[in-house]
Amino acid sequence: MPRDEQAGGTWIALHENGNAVVFLNGAHNKHQSNPPYRRSRGFVLLEILDSIHPNRHFAEMDLNRIEPFTAIIWENYRLFECLWDGEKKYSIPLHNRIGHLWSSSTLYDEQAIKSRKEKFSNWLSSGPKISLESISDFHQNMGGADIPNNPAADGRNLILTVSFTGIELKSNYGRMKHLDLRYLHSGEESLSFTRALIAKE
């Protein structure tokens, strides 16, 4: 996992049992931040992922006084969208063989989210070879000249993406690639899955 320099947690992580979690700030809609919160969401992600059944752990854990978030959970070849809106939890099973795109409700308004989804749909319709590299390239270039919807844009829209991180999962190993846009360097790590730790039904 990459580590948040300020809070110490993370927003994306891969476990040696083959499960993975990605966090986005906010749930269904943009919320009003109301600190102090009991824990950083980055550490909540780590607690969720440290369970052999992350989706079940999300459903059972106490999230009182935790800021709203969306957790995309890959658990034993199943995909879940888990949301905490500050009052209620939602766990939605998703098709794991089609493309999905999420946008943080705290960073993008409805128009920008709709535009991003349209670009993603058009990209999928063009029949790209799906890989960690092609997805990374899509995210870095999806905005084009449309600066308010460009995830790597800064200045006028006050949004600055500082990095891209992606995970590619195979049956027995995972690969994570991290690109730092501030210092223009990248890193890549592979992790072999420990079969004894993989969740059994």
N, C-alpha and C positions, 0 to 999 in steps of 0.2 A: 504493500500500500504506500501511496505518498502520504506525507504527514503535513497537516496544517501548521504553519510556522507560528501562528499566534495562539490558537486554542490547543494544539497538540493532538487533536483527533484526526479524522480523515473523512473523505467524501466518497471514496471508492476503495474496495478491498476484496481480495481473493483469499479464500481459506484452503488449506491443504486437503480438505475433504471434497473439494470441487465446488463448493457453494461460493456465491459472490453477492455483494450488495453495493448499490450505488445510491447516494443520497442527493436530494435536491431540497433547497430551502423552500418552505411553504407547502401548502396542501392544495385544495381546490382553487382557492382565490388568495389574492394578496391580503396578508393580515397586518394588523398593527402590532409591531413588536412591543412587548411589555416586560422588560427585564426588572429585577434579576431572575434568571432561570436557574433551576436546580442543577442541571448538567448541560454540558455542551452536546449538541446533536452528533458531533463527530465521535464522541465516546459511546453514545447510544448505538450508533452503527456498529461499533466494535463488539458491544455486548450482544447485539442481535446476531452478528455473524459468528460469534463464538459458540453458538448453539448448533447442534446437529440438525435441528429443525428451526431455522430462522423465522419462517412465517408463523409457526406456532408460538415461538418465543415473543414475537412482536404482539401477538394477540393477547398474551398473558402478562406482559410486563406493565409496570406502573409508569405512565407517561405524564402524570400530574406535574405541572410546572416545567414542562419541556416545550420549547418553541416548536410550532408546527413544521412538519417535514413530509416529504414523499420518499419512500424507500422502494427501490426496484430490487427485488430479491430473486436470485436464481438459486433454486434449492432442488437438488437431486433431479435435474432435467425438467423442472417445472418453473414457470415464471409467474411472479406475483407483483402487483402494484399495491403497496401498502401506504396508506395515508393516515396521518395524525393531524387533525385540524385544531388541536388545543382542547377539544371537548370529547371527540369521538374518533374511534379507529375504524378504518375501512381496509379490507383485504380483498383484492380483486384478482382472480386467476386470469391469466392471459395466454393467448396462443403463442407457443414458443417457436413457431416455424415461420412467422411473418415479422416484418419490420415494425418497430414502434419508435416514436420520438417523443421525448419529454422536454418541457421548458419550465424553468423555475417561475412560479407565479409571483415571486418577489422581484424578478428582474424584467419580465416581459409582460406587456399588456395583451389583451385578447387579440388585437389586430396583429401584433408581432407574432404571437403564438400561431395564429391561423396562417400567416405568411410562411412561417418556418415549416409547418406541416405540409403546405402545398409544395414547397420546394423539395421536401423529403419524398413526398409521393411521386413527384416528377422524376426525381433521381432514381427511385426504385423502378419506375416504369421504363427508364432508359436501359434497364438490364445490366447494371454494373456487376462485376465480379465482387462478391461480398468478402471483404477481408479487413483486418485491423487497419491496414494502410489505406484502403479505399474509403473506409468510414472516417478515418482521421482527416483525410483530404476533403471529404464532403463537409465536415464541420468547420474546417478552416476556410473554406471558400464559398459556403452556402449563401453568405450575405451579399457578396459581390459589391456593387456600388451602392446598395441599399443600406447605408450605414446604420440606421436605427435597428435593423434586423440582423446586422452582422455581429456574430458572437465575439469576434476579435477586435471590434471597433472600440474607439475611446473618444474622448473629447466631447462632441456634441450631445451624445446620449448618456454620458457619464457611466457607461458600462465598459469594463475592461477585463477581458479574459486573459489570464496570465499563464494558463497551461491547458493542454489536452491530455487526457489519460484514457486509454482503452484497454479492454480485456478481451482476449480471444480464448475460447474454451474448447478443448478437445476431450476425448473420452478419458485420457489418462494424464493430461497435463494442461496447464493454462499459461498464457503469455500476456504480460502487461507491458504496455509501451507508454512512456511519459515524455511529453514535449513541453519544455519550459520556453514560453514565448518572450519572457523578459530578457533572458540571458542567451536565448537561441541555442540551447543544447538539449539533447534527448538521452533517454536511458531506456533499457529494456531488460526485463527479468522473466525467467521461466520458472514454473513451479510444478514439480511432479506430484500428483495426487497420491495420498496414502490410502490404498484401497480399504484398509481396515477401518478407516474413519468415515468412509462414504456412507451416507444414510441408507438404511434398509427399510423397506416398507413392511 
